Amino acid sequence: MKTLEACLKERILIIDGAMGTMIQRHKPTEEVYRGERFKDWHTPVKGNSDLLSLSQPEMIQNIHLEYLEAGADILETNTFSGTSIAQADYDMQSLVYEINYESARNAKKAIEIFRKKHPENTTEKFVAGAIGPTNKTLSLSPDVNDPGYRAVTFDEVADAYYEQVKGLVDGGADVLLMETIFDTLNCKAAIFAIKKYFRDTNQPELPIMISGTITDASGRTLSGQTLEAFYISVKHANPISIGLNCALGAAEMRPHIQELSQIAQCYVSAYPNAGLPNAMGEYDETPHETAHFIENWAEEGFVNIVGGCCGTTPDHIRHIAEAVKTFKPRVKPELATELA
């Protein structure tokens, strides 16, 4: 089996689309979220998408399978909120390891099913352990009257990520993806946790993918960094890729991806939303429209990994995969050897 690095040198890889969008197509009720195992849980759990990896594993596996059928090379685990910090909203901190472990297994099982259905398809498929930003920020105060206040400490965030990483690695993730990063300090806590986990366990490190979020037309993250500053702040992690996802549609994301392609010394990823949300919070951009934008990025040599975020579906991924398949991937810059 080729490594992720080897595949990135050969072609533009396709990462899957939105998990939440696909879950909502099922219109899951409180009872569906609970399943049989959690039918008597003491708090409401509707909206806890990560829990479905335990209560409705076949639903999650089928969503993964739809993305594989559409041409995805990289599946993201259903673990965007898979930390004790985020799961505290449902009083499910005790389930964090299991959620991450089983989410990785669900993605692996989907790949096994795909292989059996399509033995002629020999392209490599990878599971990316999705590590979300949590619902608390280290750089900003949640209290406008107390700018110095923080709802969480760096050590607490790092410990939460450490537990998530353990579950994802044990479950079989091939790469760890820190995504939708709006606060670089949270990302640094995740990097710290990942490095510490592999040091503690004496295992070979998995590749790291980092994907930030530009929140508005200012071209900055929510914590105030420019794209270049964000990249410089995290490049010490030696990620296999750096990129952007969420917040913006492809049309608005283009200048930022172009900039990133010029400064990044690693591979570049991009998976935008299906346009900007409408007045109802829904996404109207068609698969053809999204693919057209991303095709231009591939033609210009900006990207190595492309896919979709909020509002995107297997149809979006199918169109994107078709649109970029004839283009060569962006060539990773070779670092100049420093003189002694």
KENU-669248 format. One record per residue: x, y, z of N, C-alpha, C, O in turn. Coordinates in steps of 0.02 Angstrom, whole numbers, padded with zeros to 5 digits, always signed. Layout:
residues N
XYZXYZXYZXYZ;...
END
This chain:
residues 340
+00042-00060+00000+00000+00000+00000+00044+00062+00000+00091+00068+00039;+00027+00109-00044+00065+00172-00046+00049+00215+00015-00007+00212+00042;+00098+00254+00035+00087+00300+00090+00048+00361+00066+00041+00373+00006;+00022+00398+00114-00012+00461+00097+00034+00508+00060+00014+00540+00011;+00096+00512+00082+00146+00555+00050+00155+00534-00023+00157+00577-00067;+00162+00470-00036+00172+00446-00104+00113+00463-00149+00122+00482-00206;+00053+00456-00122-00007+00472-00161-00011+00546-00176-00032+00566-00231;+00008+00587-00128+00005+00660-00138+00053+00683-00192+00041+00734-00225;+00107+00647-00201+00154+00664-00254+00127+00648-00323+00147+00678-00373;+00081+00600-00326+00056+00575-00390-00006+00610-00416-00013+00622-00476;-00051+00628-00370-00115+00655-00393-00147+00699-00340-00127+00699-00282;-00198+00736-00361-00237+00774-00314-00284+00726-00278-00324+00691-00311;-00281+00724-00213-00323+00680-00174-00389+00713-00156-00393+00775-00150;-00441+00672-00148-00508+00697-00133-00525+00679-00061-00526+00621-00042;-00540+00731-00022-00565+00720+00046-00641+00724+00043-00669+00756-00002;-00675+00692+00088-00748+00687+00084-00783+00753+00097-00750+00804+00109;-00849+00752+00097-00889+00812+00109-00917+00813+00180-00891+00781+00225;-00972+00850+00189-00998+00863+00255-01032+00801+00285-01074+00770+00253;-01013+00785+00346-01047+00731+00383-01114+00756+00410-01164+00722+00405;-01114+00816+00439-01175+00843+00469-01231+00851+00419-01289+00836+00433;-01214+00875+00359-01264+00883+00307-01297+00817+00290-01358+00813+00282;-01256+00764+00286-01283+00698+00269-01324+00669+00327-01375+00636+00315;-01303+00681+00387-01341+00658+00445-01410+00690+00446-01460+00657+00458;-01413+00756+00432-01477+00791+00433-01524+00768+00379-01585+00776+00386;-01499+00739+00326-01543+00711+00274-01584+00653+00302-01638+00638+00276;-01559+00622+00355-01596+00567+00387-01649+00592+00435-01691+00554+00459;-01647+00658+00448-01694+00689+00496-01698+00649+00561-01752+00629+00582;-01640+00638+00593-01640+00597+00654-01677+00631+00712-01668+00690+00725;-01717+00592+00747-01753+00615+00806-01712+00602+00868-01658+00572+00865;-01737+00626+00924-01705+00612+00988-01696+00537+00998-01644+00514+01022;-01748+00498+00979-01746+00426+00988-01692+00394+00944-01659+00347+00964;-01683+00421+00884-01632+00395+00839-01562+00408+00868-01519+00364+00867;-01552+00469+00893-01487+00484+00923-01473+00438+00982-01416+00416+00992;-01523+00423+01022-01514+00381+01081-01501+00308+01062-01459+00275+01092;-01539+00284+01013-01534+00213+00998-01556+00172+01058-01584+00199+01105;-01544+00108+01055-01564+00065+01111-01519+00075+01172-01542+00074+01229;-01455+00084+01159-01407+00088+01214-01418+00148+01259-01410+00144+01320;-01437+00205+01230-01442+00267+01269-01514+00290+01278-01527+00350+01288;-01561+00243+01273-01632+00263+01275-01652+00295+01341-01700+00333+01344;-01615+00279+01394-01632+00307+01460-01581+00359+01483-01578+00374+01543;-01541+00387+01437-01491+00437+01456-01526+00497+01488-01580+00516+01467;-01495+00527+01539-01528+00575+01582-01531+00646+01553-01563+00689+01584;-01500+00659+01497-01504+00726+01466-01522+00717+01392-01510+00664+01364;-01551+00769+01360-01564+00765+01289-01499+00758+01250-01448+00788+01268;-01500+00718+01197-01439+00706+01158-01447+00724+01084-01400+00717+01045;-01506+00745+01064-01516+00764+00994-01468+00819+00975-01461+00869+01010;-01434+00810+00919-01383+00857+00897-01313+00834+00910-01265+00862+00883;-01305+00781+00950-01238+00754+00963-01220+00704+00908-01227+00644+00916;-01198+00731+00851-01185+00690+00792-01134+00635+00806-01139+00580+00779;-01084+00650+00847-01032+00601+00862-01061+00539+00896-01035+00484+00886;-01114+00548+00935-01144+00491+00970-01171+00439+00922-01176+00380+00939;-01190+00461+00862-01218+00414+00813-01167+00360+00793-01187+00307+00769;-01103+00373+00803-01053+00321+00790-01063+00261+00835-01043+00205+00818;-01095+00273+00893-01109+00218+00940-01181+00194+00934-01193+00134+00935;-01227+00240+00928-01298+00221+00928-01325+00201+00860-01372+00161+00856;-01295+00227+00806-01317+00211+00738-01257+00201+00692-01249+00238+00643;-01214+00153+00707-01152+00145+00668-01165+00131+00594-01125+00152+00552;-01218+00096+00578-01231+00082+00507-01247+00145+00468-01227+00151+00410;-01281+00193+00499-01295+00257+00467-01229+00292+00449-01221+00316+00393;-01183+00294+00496-01119+00328+00485-01078+00290+00432-01048+00321+00389;-01076+00224+00437-01039+00185+00387-01067+00196+00317-01029+00200+00269;-01133+00200+00311-01164+00211+00245-01148+00280+00217-01140+00287+00157;-01144+00329+00260-01125+00396+00237-01052+00395+00211-01037+00422+00158;-01009+00363+00249-00940+00355+00226-00938+00320+00158-00902+00340+00113;-00978+00268+00152-00979+00229+00090-01003+00271+00031-00978+00264-00024;-01052+00314+00043-01076+00359-00010-01020+00404-00035-01013+00417-00095;-00979+00428+00012-00923+00471-00009-00869+00431-00046-00839+00457-00093;-00858+00370-00025-00810+00327-00061-00835+00314-00132-00796+00317-00180;-00899+00300-00139-00928+00288-00205-00922+00351-00249-00918+00346-00310;-00922+00410-00217-00917+00473-00254-00845+00489-00275-00834+00535-00314;-00797+00452-00248-00727+00463-00267-00681+00488-00212-00625+00508-00226;-00705+00488-00150-00662+00512-00095-00603+00464-00084-00611+00403-00085;-00545+00493-00072-00485+00456-00054-00473+00458+00021-00442+00413+00049;-00498+00511+00054-00487+00521+00125-00555+00529+00159-00594+00573+00141;-00569+00486+00208-00630+00490+00247-00614+00522+00315-00567+00503+00349;-00654+00572+00333-00647+00602+00399-00691+00564+00449-00749+00549+00434;-00664+00549+00506-00704+00515+00558-00758+00561+00585-00752+00623+00582;-00811+00532+00610-00867+00569+00638-00852+00591+00710-00885+00570+00757;-00801+00634+00716-00776+00651+00783-00763+00725+00791-00720+00745+00831;-00799+00767+00755-00785+00839+00758-00792+00866+00828-00757+00912+00848;-00839+00837+00867-00849+00858+00936-00827+00804+00985-00856+00797+01039;-00776+00766+00965-00756+00708+01004-00706+00722+01060-00658+00685+01068;-00717+00774+01098-00676+00788+01157-00720+00792+01219-00781+00803+01213;-00690+00784+01277-00728+00789+01339-00757+00859+01348-00809+00868+01379;-00722+00910+01319-00746+00979+01324-00812+00987+01287-00859+01015+01314;-00815+00962+01226-00876+00968+01186-00930+00920+01210-00989+00938+01211;-00911+00859+01230-00960+00810+01252-00990+00827+01320-01040+00797+01340;-00960+00874+01355-00988+00895+01419-01058+00925+01411-01097+00924+01458;-01074+00950+01352-01141+00977+01339-01194+00924+01348-01252+00940+01362;-01175+00861+01340-01222+00805+01345-01206+00760+01405-01236+00707+01413;-01158+00782+01446-01135+00743+01503-01110+00674+01480-01123+00623+01513;-01075+00673+01424-01050+00610+01395-00974+00608+01391-00946+00575+01347;-00941+00642+01438-00868+00642+01438-00839+00572+01444-00786+00558+01418;-00875+00528+01479-00849+00460+01491-00848+00419+01427-00816+00366+01425;-00881+00442+01374-00886+00404+01312-00835+00427+01259-00834+00399+01204;-00794+00475+01276-00750+00506+01226-00704+00456+01192-00700+00454+01130;-00670+00415+01230-00624+00367+01199-00663+00320+01153-00641+00308+01096;-00719+00295+01176-00758+00247+01136-00785+00280+01072-00785+00250+01019;-00808+00342+01078-00834+00378+01019-00779+00383+00965-00792+00370+00906;-00720+00401+00986-00666+00409+00938-00642+00342+00910-00629+00336+00850;-00637+00293+00953-00616+00226+00931-00666+00198+00880-00646+00175+00826;-00729+00199+00897-00780+00170+00854-00790+00211+00790-00806+00184+00737;-00780+00276+00794-00786+00318+00734-00731+00300+00684-00744+00296+00624;-00671+00289+00708-00618+00267+00663-00633+00198+00635-00620+00185+00576;-00659+00153+00677-00676+00086+00653-00732+00089+00601-00731+00051+00552;-00781+00133+00610-00835+00140+00561-00808+00160+00492-00830+00134+00441;-00760+00206+00492-00731+00228+00428-00691+00170+00397-00694+00160+00336;-00655+00134+00438-00617+00076+00413-00664+00022+00384-00650-00007+00332;-00720+00011+00419-00768-00039+00395-00799-00018+00329-00810-00059+00285;-00812+00047+00321-00839+00072+00258-00790+00058+00201-00811+00040+00146;-00726+00068+00214-00675+00054+00163-00674-00020+00146-00667-00039+00088;-00680-00063+00197-00682-00135+00185-00742-00154+00141-00735-00194+00095;-00799-00124+00156-00859-00138+00115-00849-00115+00043-00867-00150-00004;-00819-00056+00036-00806-00028-00031-00759-00074-00070-00769-00085-00129;-00708-00099-00037-00659-00144-00069-00693-00207-00095-00679-00231-00150;-00738-00234-00055-00773-00295-00075-00819-00282-00135-00827-00325-00179;-00851-00223-00135-00896-00206-00190-00858-00189-00254-00883-00200-00309;-00798-00161-00246-00760-00137-00304-00688-00163-00302-00642-00124-00293;-00679-00228-00310-00611-00255-00308-00566-00227-00363-00505-00230-00359;-00598-00200-00415-00558-00172-00470-00528-00104-00452-00482-00081-00485;-00554-00072-00400-00530-00006-00379-00473-00016-00329-00484-00036-00272;-00413-00002-00351-00354-00015-00310-00323+00049-00282-00269+00046-00253;-00357+00106-00290-00330+00168-00263-00331+00165-00187-00375+00135-00157;-00280+00196-00157-00275+00195-00084-00330+00238-00052-00348+00290-00079;-00355+00216+00004-00405+00252+00043-00378+00262+00114-00349+00216+00143;-00387+00321+00140-00359+00338+00206-00413+00363+00253-00462+00395+00232;-00404+00349+00317-00449+00374+00369-00414+00430+00406-00360+00421+00435;-00445+00489+00405-00419+00547+00440-00456+00556+00505-00517+00567+00505;-00421+00550+00561-00452+00562+00626-00467+00636+00634-00422+00676+00644;-00531+00653+00631-00551+00724+00633-00550+00751+00704-00582+00725+00749;-00512+00804+00712-00504+00837+00777-00530+00908+00770-00497+00950+00739;-00588+00922+00799-00619+00987+00792-00590+01038+00841-00547+01021+00881;-00613+01100+00836-00583+01155+00876-00608+01158+00948-00583+01199+00986;-00655+01116+00967-00693+01119+01030-00739+01180+01029-00734+01222+00985;-00782+01184+01078-00829+01240+01082-00806+01292+01133-00846+01333+01155;-00743+01291+01150-00714+01341+01195-00648+01365+01165-00613+01327+01132;-00632+01427+01177-00572+01457+01147-00522+01480+01200-00542+01506+01252;-00459+01469+01186-00407+01488+01233-00384+01561+01225-00356+01591+01271;-00396+01589+01167-00370+01657+01152-00419+01713+01168-00399+01770+01174;-00483+01695+01175-00534+01747+01184-00576+01733+01245-00587+01676+01264;-00599+01787+01276-00643+01780+01334-00715+01773+01311-00737+01810+01266;-00753+01728+01342-00824+01724+01326-00866+01778+01361-00926+01784+01350;-00833+01816+01404-00866+01869+01443-00841+01937+01421-00783+01954+01434;-00883+01975+01387-00861+02041+01362-00844+02088+01418-00808+02137+01408;-00868+02075+01478-00854+02118+01535-00790+02099+01572-00769+02133+01618;-00760+02043+01550-00699+02019+01583-00652+01991+01529-00648+01931+01520;-00615+02034+01494-00573+02012+01438-00519+01962+01458-00496+01924+01415;-00499+01961+01520-00447+01916+01541-00471+01847+01560-00431+01801+01572;-00537+01839+01563-00565+01774+01584-00559+01723+01529-00568+01739+01470;-00545+01661+01547-00546+01605+01501-00588+01549+01530-00584+01534+01590;-00629+01518+01488-00673+01465+01511-00637+01398+01519-00665+01350+01547;-00575+01395+01494-00537+01333+01495-00463+01349+01494-00444+01403+01471;-00421+01304+01519-00349+01315+01520-00316+01275+01464-00345+01229+01436;-00254+01294+01448-00216+01258+01396-00209+01184+01415-00217+01141+01372;-00193+01171+01478-00183+01101+01499-00248+01061+01492-00246+01003+01473;-00305+01092+01507-00368+01057+01501-00383+01040+01428-00407+00986+01412;-00369+01087+01383-00381+01074+01312-00333+01020+01286-00353+00976+01250;-00270+01025+01306-00221+00975+01285-00240+00905+01310-00235+00856+01273;-00261+00901+01373-00282+00836+01400-00342+00807+01363-00345+00747+01350;-00389+00851+01345-00448+00829+01308-00428+00802+01239-00453+00750+01217;-00382+00836+01206-00359+00813+01140-00319+00748+01146-00324+00705+01103;-00281+00741+01199-00241+00680+01209-00287+00619+01211-00272+00568+01180;-00342+00625+01248-00390+00570+01253-00420+00555+01184-00429+00497+01166;-00436+00607+01147-00465+00597+01080-00415+00563+01034-00432+00517+00997;-00353+00586+01035-00301+00557+00992-00293+00483+01007-00286+00442+00961;-00293+00465+01071-00285+00394+01089-00339+00351+01057-00325+00298+01030;-00401+00374+01061-00457+00337+01031-00451+00331+00956-00463+00277+00928;-00432+00385+00923-00426+00385+00850-00370+00339+00827-00377+00301+00779;-00314+00342+00861-00256+00300+00842-00272+00226+00854-00260+00184+00811;-00299+00211+00913-00316+00141+00928-00368+00114+00879-00369+00055+00864;-00412+00158+00855-00464+00137+00808-00439+00128+00737-00475+00100+00696;-00378+00150+00723-00349+00136+00657-00343+00196+00611-00335+00186+00550;-00347+00257+00636-00339+00316+00593-00270+00315+00559-00221+00294+00590;-00268+00336+00497-00205+00338+00459-00170+00405+00463-00110+00411+00453;-00209+00457+00478-00183+00525+00482-00227+00562+00532-00285+00545+00540;-00199+00613+00564-00238+00653+00611-00249+00722+00581-00202+00756+00561;-00312+00743+00579-00332+00805+00546-00361+00854+00597-00416+00845+00623;-00322+00907+00610-00348+00962+00651-00383+01010+00603-00350+01039+00560;-00449+01018+00611-00486+01056+00561-00528+01111+00591-00542+01113+00651;-00549+01157+00547-00592+01213+00566-00562+01253+00623-00597+01272+00670;-00498+01264+00619-00462+01298+00673-00476+01373+00669-00458+01407+00621;-00508+01399+00721-00520+01471+00724-00476+01504+00777-00469+01565+00778;-00446+01464+00820-00402+01489+00873-00337+01450+00871-00336+01390+00885;-00283+01483+00853-00219+01449+00844-00195+01418+00910-00159+01368+00909;-00213+01448+00966-00190+01421+01030-00223+01353+01044-00191+01308+01071;-00286+01346+01025-00318+01280+01029-00281+01229+00986-00271+01172+01006;-00261+01251+00926-00224+01207+00881-00157+01187+00912-00136+01130+00906;-00124+01234+00944-00060+01219+00975-00069+01167+01032-00026+01125+01043;-00126+01172+01067-00140+01122+01119-00150+01053+01088-00129+01003+01116;-00182+01051+01029-00191+00987+00995-00124+00960+00970-00111+00900+00977;-00082+01003+00943-00016+00982+00921+00024+00954+00979+00055+00901+00974;+00023+00990+01035+00058+00967+01096+00033+00898+01117+00073+00854+01134;-00033+00889+01116-00062+00826+01137-00042+00768+01091-00026+00714+01114;-00041+00782+01026-00022+00730+00977+00050+00710+00987+00066+00650+00991;+00094+00759+00992+00165+00744+01000+00177+00706+01066+00217+00659+01069;+00143+00727+01118+00151+00695+01183+00126+00623+01182+00156+00578+01211;+00070+00612+01148+00042+00545+01144+00092+00496+01111+00104+00442+01138;+00119+00516+01055+00165+00471+01020+00231+00463+01058+00263+00411+01054;+00251+00515+01093+00311+00509+01135+00298+00462+01193+00340+00420+01210;+00241+00469+01225+00224+00427+01283+00217+00354+01264+00238+00310+01302;+00189+00340+01205+00175+00272+01184+00231+00241+01143+00229+00182+01126;+00279+00283+01126+00336+00259+01086+00314+00228+01020+00343+00179+00996;+00263+00257+00991+00239+00235+00925+00264+00283+00871+00278+00341+00886;+00270+00259+00809+00286+00305+00754+00230+00356+00746+00171+00338+00749;+00247+00418+00736+00196+00470+00729+00157+00462+00665+00184+00445+00613;+00091+00473+00670+00050+00476+00610+00059+00544+00578+00076+00593+00612;+00048+00549+00512+00050+00615+00480-00003+00661+00510-00055+00638+00533;+00011+00725+00509-00035+00776+00535-00058+00821+00479-00017+00846+00440;-00123+00831+00473-00152+00880+00428-00181+00936+00471-00212+00924+00522;-00170+00998+00449-00195+01056+00485-00237+01098+00438-00215+01116+00383;-00298+01114+00458-00343+01154+00416-00375+01209+00458-00414+01195+00504;-00359+01270+00441-00386+01328+00477-00448+01356+00444-00471+01332+00393;-00475+01408+00476-00536+01440+00451-00527+01516+00450-00513+01547+00502;-00535+01545+00391-00538+01617+00384-00611+01637+00393-00653+01616+00354;-00626+01676+00444-00696+01684+00464-00734+01737+00425-00795+01735+00423;-00699+01784+00393-00736+01836+00357-00691+01868+00304-00636+01844+00291;-00715+01923+00276-00679+01956+00221-00613+01988+00243-00573+02009+00201;-00601+01991+00308-00538+02021+00332-00478+01977+00316-00421+02000+00317;-00491+01914+00302-00436+01868+00288-00400+01844+00349-00343+01822+00345;-00433+01849+00407-00402+01829+00470-00442+01773+00504-00501+01763+00490;-00408+01738+00549-00443+01690+00591-00482+01727+00645-00472+01787+00654;-00525+01692+00680-00565+01724+00732-00520+01753+00787-00537+01804+00817;-00463+01721+00799-00417+01746+00850-00371+01801+00823-00326+01824+00858;-00382+01823+00761-00350+01884+00736-00289+01876+00693-00260+01926+00673;-00269+01815+00678-00208+01805+00638-00222+01808+00563-00274+01786+00539;-00174+01836+00528-00175+01830+00455-00159+01758+00437-00136+01719+00478;-00171+01742+00374-00158+01673+00352-00084+01656+00358-00067+01601+00381;-00040+01702+00339+00032+01689+00344+00053+01680+00416+00094+01636+00432;+00026+01721+00460+00043+01716+00531+00019+01649+00559+00054+01617+00599;-00040+01627+00539-00065+01563+00560-00019+01507+00537-00002+01462+00576;+00001+01509+00475+00046+01457+00448+00112+01455+00487+00135+01402+00507;+00141+01513+00498+00205+01516+00533+00197+01490+00605+00243+01460+00632;+00139+01501+00634+00127+01480+00704+00122+01404+00712+00134+01378+00767;+00105+01369+00658+00093+01296+00665+00141+01253+00624+00138+01192+00629;+00183+01284+00584+00225+01244+00539+00276+01202+00576+00303+01154+00549;+00291+01220+00640+00337+01180+00680+00312+01109+00691+00352+01064+00707;+00247+01098+00682+00218+01031+00690+00238+00986+00632+00225+00926+00634;+00268+01015+00581+00288+00978+00521+00229+00939+00491+00234+00879+00480;+00174+00975+00477+00115+00941+00450+00128+00917+00378+00168+00946+00342;+00094+00864+00359+00099+00841+00290+00061+00889+00245+00076+00895+00186;+00009+00923+00274-00028+00972+00235-00053+01028+00280-00063+01019+00340;-00063+01085+00249-00094+01142+00282-00149+01167+00236-00141+01164+00175;-00204+01190+00263-00257+01211+00219-00311+01251+00253-00303+01272+00310;-00366+01260+00218-00424+01297+00243-00487+01256+00231-00492+01220+00181;-00535+01264+00276-00600+01234+00266-00652+01277+00301-00635+01319+00343;-00715+01266+00284-00772+01297+00318-00774+01373+00309-00732+01403+00276;-00824+01404+00340-00836+01476+00343-00849+01509+00275-00897+01546+00267;-00807+01494+00226-00814+01526+00160-00832+01475+00107-00818+01416+00113;-00864+01500+00054-00873+01459-00005-00811+01463-00048-00765+01502-00033;-00808+01424-00100-00748+01420-00142-00731+01488-00174-00673+01505-00180;-00782+01525-00195-00769+01589-00228-00733+01637-00181-00687+01671-00201;-00754+01638-00117-00723+01683-00068-00657+01656-00042-00615+01694-00020;-00648+01591-00046-00587+01560-00019-00529+01564-00068-00471+01558-00047;-00542+01574-00132-00490+01569-00183-00428+01611-00168-00373+01583-00172;-00433+01676-00152-00371+01714-00142-00329+01688-00084-00268+01694-00084;-00362+01659-00034-00326+01634+00024-00290+01568+00006-00235+01556+00030;-00322+01527-00034-00289+01465-00056-00230+01482-00102-00178+01449-00098;-00238+01532-00144-00183+01553-00186-00124+01577-00144-00066+01559-00158;-00138+01617-00092-00085+01640-00048-00051+01582-00012+00011+01579-00008;-00091+01537+00013-00064+01480+00050-00019+01437+00004+00033+01413+00026;-00039+01428-00057+00000+01388-00104+00068+01418-00117+00115+01383-00137;+00074+01484-00106+00137+01518-00119+00184+01517-00059+00245+01523-00067;+00156+01508+00001+00199+01512+00060+00210+01444+00095+00258+01436+00131;+00166+01396+00083+00169+01333+00120+00226+01289+00095+00235+01280+00035;+00264+01262+00141+00319+01217+00124+00298+01144+00130+00339+01098+00132;+00232+01134+00134+00204+01066+00135+00148+01064+00084+00140+01112+00046;+00110+01010+00082+00054+01006+00036-00003+01051+00059-00007+01069+00117;-00047+01069+00012-00102+01116+00026-00170+01082+00017-00182+01049-00033;-00213+01091+00066-00281+01063+00062-00332+01119+00062-00320+01174+00088;-00390+01105+00033-00444+01154+00032-00511+01118+00026-00522+01081-00022;-00554+01129+00075-00622+01101+00067-00672+01153+00093-00688+01156+00153;-00697+01194+00045-00743+01249+00063-00814+01226+00073-00832+01169+00057;-00855+01271+00099-00927+01259+00104-00957+01262+00034-00925+01284-00014;-01019+01239+00028-01056+01244-00035-01083+01315-00041-01144+01326-00038;-01037+01363-00050-01056+01433-00052-01068+01460+00018-01052+01428+00068;-01097+01520+00021-01115+01551+00084-01187+01533+00102-01228+01525+00057;-01202+01527+00166-01271+01508+00184-01322+01562+00166-01306+01621+00166;-01382+01540+00149-01435+01587+00134-01468+01611+00199-01444+01596+00253;-01523+01648+00192-01556+01678+00250-01582+01624+00298-01593+01638+00357;-01592+01564+00273-01616+01509+00316-01559+01466+00343-01571+01416+00376;-01497+01487+00329-01440+01449+00353-01424+01388+00311-01385+01346+00333;-01454+01383+00252-01441+01326+00209-01397+01346+00151-01385+01405+00138;-01372+01295+00115-01322+01307+00063-01352+01290-00006-01378+01235-00017;-01346+01338-00051-01379+01332-00116-01332+01314-00174-01355+01298-00228;-01267+01317-00162-01220+01307-00217-01224+01235-00242-01220+01188-00203;-01232+01227-00307-01240+01160-00336-01173+01125-00341-01121+01157-00340;-01174+01059-00346-01111+01022-00356-01071+01046-00416-01010+01051-00413;-01105+01062-00470-01071+01086-00530-01036+01152-00516-00979+01162-00539;-01069+01197-00480-01039+01262-00466-00977+01256-00421-00925+01286-00435;-00983+01216-00368-00926+01206-00323-00867+01175-00360-00810+01197-00352;-00881+01125-00401-00828+01091-00438-00795+01138-00488-00734+01133-00500;-00833+01184-00516-00804+01231-00564-00752+01275-00531-00698+01287-00559;-00767+01299-00471-00719+01341-00435-00655+01302-00419-00600+01326-00429;-00664+01242-00393-00607+01202-00372-00566+01178-00432-00505+01169-00427;-00599+01167-00487-00563+01149-00549-00512+01203-00566-00457+01188-00588;-00532+01266-00557-00486+01321-00571-00426+01319-00525-00370+01333-00547;-00436+01303-00462-00380+01298-00415-00331+01244-00438-00270+01254-00436;-00358+01188-00460-00316+01133-00483-00278+01153-00546-00219+01138-00554;-00312+01187-00591-00281+01209-00653-00224+01258-00640-00174+01257-00676;-00232+01299-00589-00181+01349-00571-00124+01318-00530-00074+01352-00517;-00132+01256-00509-00079+01223-00470-00077+01243-00397-00023+01244-00367;-00135+01259-00369-00138+01283-00299-00142+01227-00248-00123+01237-00190;-00167+01168-00267-00192+01120-00217-00165+01049-00226-00144+01029-00280;-00168+01012-00170-00151+00941-00168-00208+00898-00143-00214+00840-00161;-00251+00927-00100-00308+00892-00072-00368+00938-00077-00365+00996-00055;-00424+00913-00105-00484+00955-00110-00545+00913-00091-00545+00852-00096;-00596+00948-00070-00658+00915-00051-00709+00968-00030-00707+01024-00055;-00754+00950+00015-00806+00996+00034-00819+00997+00108-00804+00950+00144;-00847+01053+00131-00866+01060+00202-00942+01071+00205-00979+01037+00169;-00965+01116+00246-01037+01123+00260-01078+01129+00196-01061+01168+00150;-01131+01092+00193-01177+01095+00136-01158+01050+00078-01198+01042+00032;-01099+01022+00079-01078+00979+00023-01102+00907+00035-01110+00885+00091;-01111+00872-00020-01140+00805-00020-01097+00759-00064-01050+00782-00095;-01113+00695-00066-01078+00652-00114-01081+00676-00186-01034+00666-00224;-01136+00709-00205-01139+00737-00273-01086+00791-00283-01055+00795-00336;-01076+00833-00233-01023+00884-00237-00955+00850-00245-00915+00870-00287;-00943+00800-00204-00878+00766-00206-00868+00730-00273-00813+00730-00300;-00921+00701-00300-00916+00667-00365-00897+00717-00420-00854+00703-00461;-00928+00775-00420-00913+00826-00470-00842+00853-00461-00806+00865-00510;-00822+00863-00398-00754+00889-00384-00702+00839-00408-00654+00857-00441;-00712+00775-00391-00664+00723-00411-00657+00720-00487-00602+00713-00513;-00712+00725-00521-00711+00723-00594-00677+00784-00623-00640+00779-00672;-00688+00842-00591-00661+00905-00617-00585+00909-00611-00553+00942-00653;-00556+00878-00560-00484+00887-00548-00441+00827-00570-00380+00830-00564;-00472+00775-00594-00436+00712-00605-00381+00717-00657-00334+00677-00656;-00386+00764-00703-00335+00768-00756-00279+00817-00740-00231+00822-00778;-00284+00851-00684-00233+00901-00666-00180+00873-00620-00194+00830-00578;-00120+00895-00629-00066+00874-00586-00070+00909-00519-00093+00966-00516;-00048+00877-00466-00050+00909-00400+00003+00964-00395+00053+00965-00431;-00010+01010-00349+00040+01061-00334+00104+01027-00311+00101+00979-00272;+00160+01051-00334+00225+01022-00316+00248+01054-00250+00253+01115-00245;+00261+01012-00201+00285+01037-00137+00353+01069-00145+00398+01037-00173;+00363+01130-00121+00429+01163-00129+00484+01123-00094+00473+01096-00040;+00541+01121-00124+00599+01090-00092+00634+01142-00050+00650+01197-00072;+00647+01124+00012+00680+01170+00058+00754+01177+00041+00789+01127+00029;+00776+01238+00039+00847+01249+00026+00889+01226+00085+00870+01237+00142;+00945+01195+00071+00989+01172+00124+01027+01232+00153+01060+01269+00116;+01022+01240+00218+01056+01296+00250+01131+01285+00251+01155+01229+00261;+01168+01339+00240+01241+01335+00242+01264+01331+00315+01235+01364+00359;+01314+01293+00327+01340+01286+00395+01374+01351+00416+01399+01357+00472;
END
